[in-house]
Amino acid sequence: MLKQYLLALVAASAISIAVPFAAAQDNPSNDQPSQGAHENGGWHHGPMDPAQRTKELTKELKLTTDQQGKVQDLLTTEKSQMEALHQDNSTPREDRRAKMMDIRKNTDTQVRALLDANQQKKWDEMQAKREQMMQNHHHGDGGSGQNAPPPAQQ
């Protein structure tokens, strides 16, 4: 009986240790902080808090005080639109997803318009990385195996 108890305890410990590592492998870090933010150690889907996202974009893009206010306003509007759409159960899921993508694209365009040439270059790089990550996450790595994380050990 003691062996079974110890075995169960060891198994539970192994699982509790393995889960954060598996989550970390599913969510590789990148230079795009505005996407895939970690919240309380977990993967957060959907828009990050506008103030936090603005803070991280300020760090990455070296936003001016004026830009920070405008970016945060845009991100706040985006978040409220996303939340309203998320609550709308009358619209089919695919339509809501398409509208959310349109909202994101519109916000991205407006943010980019606020940036100077150097910031726009960095922004474009960040967006390209986000797109690549999203494609890899949703569609695999296209069979190249170059960006695929190593298989999980069990």
CYANA upper distance limits for C-alpha pairs under 8 A (distance plus 0.5 A):
  1 MET  CA      5 TYR  CA      6.81
  2 LEU  CA      6 LEU  CA      6.63
  3 LYS  CA      7 LEU  CA      6.48
  4 GLN  CA      8 ALA  CA      6.58
  5 TYR  CA      9 LEU  CA      6.64
  6 LEU  CA     10 VAL  CA      6.56
  7 LEU  CA     11 ALA  CA      6.58
  8 ALA  CA     12 ALA  CA      6.58
  9 LEU  CA     13 SER  CA      6.64
 10 VAL  CA     14 ALA  CA      6.61
 11 ALA  CA     15 ILE  CA      6.71
 12 ALA  CA     16 SER  CA      6.67
 13 SER  CA     17 ILE  CA      6.71
 14 ALA  CA     18 ALA  CA      6.46
 15 ILE  CA     19 VAL  CA      6.52
 16 SER  CA     20 PRO  CA      7.97
 17 ILE  CA     21 PHE  CA      7.64
 18 ALA  CA     22 ALA  CA      6.65
 19 VAL  CA     23 ALA  CA      6.68
 20 PRO  CA     24 ALA  CA      6.63
 21 PHE  CA     25 GLN  CA      6.78
 22 ALA  CA     26 ASP  CA      6.80
 22 ALA  CA    152 ALA  CA      7.60
 23 ALA  CA     27 ASN  CA      6.78
 23 ALA  CA     42 GLY  CA      8.21
 23 ALA  CA     43 TRP  CA      8.21
 24 ALA  CA     28 PRO  CA      6.80
 25 GLN  CA    149 PRO  CA      6.97
 26 ASP  CA    149 PRO  CA      8.14
 27 ASN  CA     36 GLY  CA      8.30
 27 ASN  CA     43 TRP  CA      7.98
 30 ASN  CA    129 LYS  CA      8.33
 31 ASP  CA    126 MET  CA      7.25
 31 ASP  CA    129 LYS  CA      8.27
 32 GLN  CA    126 MET  CA      5.92
 32 GLN  CA    127 GLN  CA      8.15
 32 GLN  CA    129 LYS  CA      7.52
 32 GLN  CA    130 ARG  CA      7.02
 33 PRO  CA     37 ALA  CA      6.92
 33 PRO  CA     53 ARG  CA      7.98
 33 PRO  CA     56 GLU  CA      6.82
 33 PRO  CA     57 LEU  CA      7.96
 34 SER  CA     48 MET  CA      7.49
 34 SER  CA     53 ARG  CA      5.94
 34 SER  CA     56 GLU  CA      7.41
 34 SER  CA     57 LEU  CA      7.52
 35 GLN  CA     47 PRO  CA      8.09
 35 GLN  CA     48 MET  CA      8.06
 35 GLN  CA    130 ARG  CA      7.61
 36 GLY  CA     43 TRP  CA      7.06
 36 GLY  CA     44 HIS  CA      6.44
 36 GLY  CA     45 HIS  CA      6.83
 36 GLY  CA     46 GLY  CA      8.23
 37 ALA  CA     43 TRP  CA      7.00
 37 ALA  CA     44 HIS  CA      6.12
 37 ALA  CA     45 HIS  CA      8.23
 37 ALA  CA     48 MET  CA      7.07
 38 HIS  CA     42 GLY  CA      5.88
 38 HIS  CA     43 TRP  CA      5.52
 38 HIS  CA     44 HIS  CA      6.15
 39 GLU  CA     43 TRP  CA      6.95
 39 GLU  CA     44 HIS  CA      6.46
 44 HIS  CA     48 MET  CA      8.25
 47 PRO  CA     79 LYS  CA      6.63
 47 PRO  CA     82 MET  CA      8.37
 48 MET  CA     52 GLN  CA      7.46
 48 MET  CA     53 ARG  CA      6.56
 49 ASP  CA     53 ARG  CA      6.56
 49 ASP  CA     79 LYS  CA      8.42
 50 PRO  CA     54 THR  CA      6.42
 50 PRO  CA     72 GLN  CA      6.20
 50 PRO  CA     75 LEU  CA      5.70
 50 PRO  CA     76 THR  CA      5.94
 50 PRO  CA     79 LYS  CA      7.91
 51 ALA  CA     55 LYS  CA      6.66
 51 ALA  CA     72 GLN  CA      6.73
 52 GLN  CA     56 GLU  CA      6.79
 53 ARG  CA     57 LEU  CA      6.58
 53 ARG  CA     72 GLN  CA      8.44
 53 ARG  CA     75 LEU  CA      8.48
 54 THR  CA     58 THR  CA      6.41
 54 THR  CA     68 GLN  CA      6.91
 54 THR  CA     71 VAL  CA      7.05
 54 THR  CA     72 GLN  CA      6.14
 54 THR  CA     75 LEU  CA      8.37
 55 LYS  CA     59 LYS  CA      6.88
 55 LYS  CA     68 GLN  CA      8.49
 56 GLU  CA     60 GLU  CA      6.72
 57 LEU  CA     61 LEU  CA      6.13
 57 LEU  CA     62 LYS  CA      7.92
 57 LEU  CA     63 LEU  CA      7.73
 58 THR  CA     62 LYS  CA      5.34
 58 THR  CA     63 LEU  CA      5.09
 58 THR  CA     64 THR  CA      8.14
 58 THR  CA     68 GLN  CA      7.35
 59 LYS  CA     63 LEU  CA      7.86
 61 LEU  CA    119 GLN  CA      6.04
 61 LEU  CA    122 LYS  CA      7.34
 61 LEU  CA    123 TRP  CA      7.83
 62 LYS  CA    119 GLN  CA      8.19
 63 LEU  CA     67 GLN  CA      6.16
 63 LEU  CA     68 GLN  CA      6.46
 63 LEU  CA    115 LEU  CA      8.50
 64 THR  CA     68 GLN  CA      6.60
 65 THR  CA     69 GLY  CA      7.05
 66 ASP  CA     70 LYS  CA      7.05
 67 GLN  CA     71 VAL  CA      6.42
 67 GLN  CA    114 LEU  CA      7.17
 67 GLN  CA    115 LEU  CA      8.18
 68 GLN  CA     72 GLN  CA      6.49
 69 GLY  CA     73 ASP  CA      6.71
 70 LYS  CA     74 LEU  CA      6.81
 70 LYS  CA    114 LEU  CA      8.49
 71 VAL  CA     75 LEU  CA      6.65
 71 VAL  CA    111 VAL  CA      6.57
 71 VAL  CA    114 LEU  CA      8.43
 72 GLN  CA     76 THR  CA      6.48
 73 ASP  CA     77 THR  CA      6.72
 74 LEU  CA     78 GLU  CA      6.65
 74 LEU  CA    107 THR  CA      6.94
 74 LEU  CA    110 GLN  CA      8.13
 74 LEU  CA    111 VAL  CA      7.83
 75 LEU  CA     79 LYS  CA      6.57
 75 LEU  CA    107 THR  CA      7.67
 76 THR  CA     80 SER  CA      6.79
 77 THR  CA     81 GLN  CA      6.69
 78 GLU  CA     82 MET  CA      6.57
 78 GLU  CA    103 ILE  CA      7.11
 78 GLU  CA    104 ARG  CA      7.61
 78 GLU  CA    107 THR  CA      7.15
 79 LYS  CA     83 GLU  CA      6.56
 80 SER  CA     84 ALA  CA      6.62
 81 GLN  CA     85 LEU  CA      6.65
 81 GLN  CA    103 ILE  CA      8.09
 82 MET  CA     86 HIS  CA      6.48
 82 MET  CA    100 MET  CA      6.76
 82 MET  CA    103 ILE  CA      8.05
 83 GLU  CA     87 GLN  CA      6.77
 84 ALA  CA     88 ASP  CA      6.95
 85 LEU  CA     96 ARG  CA      6.96
 85 LEU  CA    100 MET  CA      7.95
 86 HIS  CA     96 ARG  CA      7.85
 91 THR  CA     95 ASP  CA      6.95
 91 THR  CA     96 ARG  CA      6.76
 92 PRO  CA     96 ARG  CA      6.80
 93 ARG  CA     97 ARG  CA      6.61
 94 GLU  CA     98 ALA  CA      6.66
 95 ASP  CA     99 LYS  CA      6.67
 96 ARG  CA    100 MET  CA      6.56
 97 ARG  CA    101 MET  CA      6.72
 98 ALA  CA    102 ASP  CA      6.78
 99 LYS  CA    103 ILE  CA      6.68
100 MET  CA    104 ARG  CA      6.66
101 MET  CA    105 LYS  CA      6.56
102 ASP  CA    106 ASN  CA      6.52
103 ILE  CA    107 THR  CA      6.66
104 ARG  CA    108 ASP  CA      6.55
105 LYS  CA    109 THR  CA      6.65
106 ASN  CA    110 GLN  CA      6.75
107 THR  CA    111 VAL  CA      6.56
108 ASP  CA    112 ARG  CA      6.56
109 THR  CA    113 ALA  CA      6.75
110 GLN  CA    114 LEU  CA      7.24
111 VAL  CA    115 LEU  CA      7.47
112 ARG  CA    120 GLN  CA      6.57
112 ARG  CA    123 TRP  CA      7.61
115 LEU  CA    119 GLN  CA      5.99
115 LEU  CA    120 GLN  CA      6.15
116 ASP  CA    120 GLN  CA      6.50
117 ALA  CA    121 LYS  CA      6.80
118 ASN  CA    122 LYS  CA      7.01
119 GLN  CA    123 TRP  CA      6.47
120 GLN  CA    124 ASP  CA      6.48
121 LYS  CA    125 GLU  CA      6.87
122 LYS  CA    126 MET  CA      6.70
123 TRP  CA    127 GLN  CA      6.61
124 ASP  CA    128 ALA  CA      6.62
125 GLU  CA    129 LYS  CA      6.77
126 MET  CA    130 ARG  CA      6.69
127 GLN  CA    131 GLU  CA      6.63
128 ALA  CA    132 GLN  CA      6.65
129 LYS  CA    133 MET  CA      6.55
130 ARG  CA    134 MET  CA      6.55
131 GLU  CA    135 GLN  CA      6.63
132 GLN  CA    136 ASN  CA      6.63
133 MET  CA    137 HIS  CA      6.43
134 MET  CA    138 HIS  CA      6.48
135 GLN  CA    139 HIS  CA      5.92
135 GLN  CA    140 GLY  CA      7.44
135 GLN  CA    141 ASP  CA      7.88
136 ASN  CA    140 GLY  CA      5.08
136 ASN  CA    141 ASP  CA      5.22
136 ASN  CA    142 GLY  CA      7.95
136 ASN  CA    147 ASN  CA      8.17
136 ASN  CA    148 ALA  CA      8.45
137 HIS  CA    141 ASP  CA      8.28
140 GLY  CA    148 ALA  CA      8.12
141 ASP  CA    145 GLY  CA      6.67
141 ASP  CA    146 GLN  CA      7.88
141 ASP  CA    147 ASN  CA      6.67
141 ASP  CA    148 ALA  CA      6.65
